[in-house]
């Protein structure tokens, strides 16, 4: 095997798929937390200083 092919074969890494990245953390966000974040995000919209 030529040297460049060998170095390319060694350089390949196995990556975990992103789909299961947080599977073991079991994030649980309640509807109340989502509503609070949404309210905080949109509280200054539309801004009065931009017309």
BELTA-V266187 format. One record per helix or strand. SS is the DSSP state (~ for helix, > for strand). FROM is the first residue (numbers start at 1). TO is the last residue. If there is no record, write none. Layout:
ss->SS from->FROM to->TO
ss->SS from->FROM to->TO
This chain:
ss->~ from->3 to->11
ss->~ from->18 to->20
ss->~ from->31 to->42
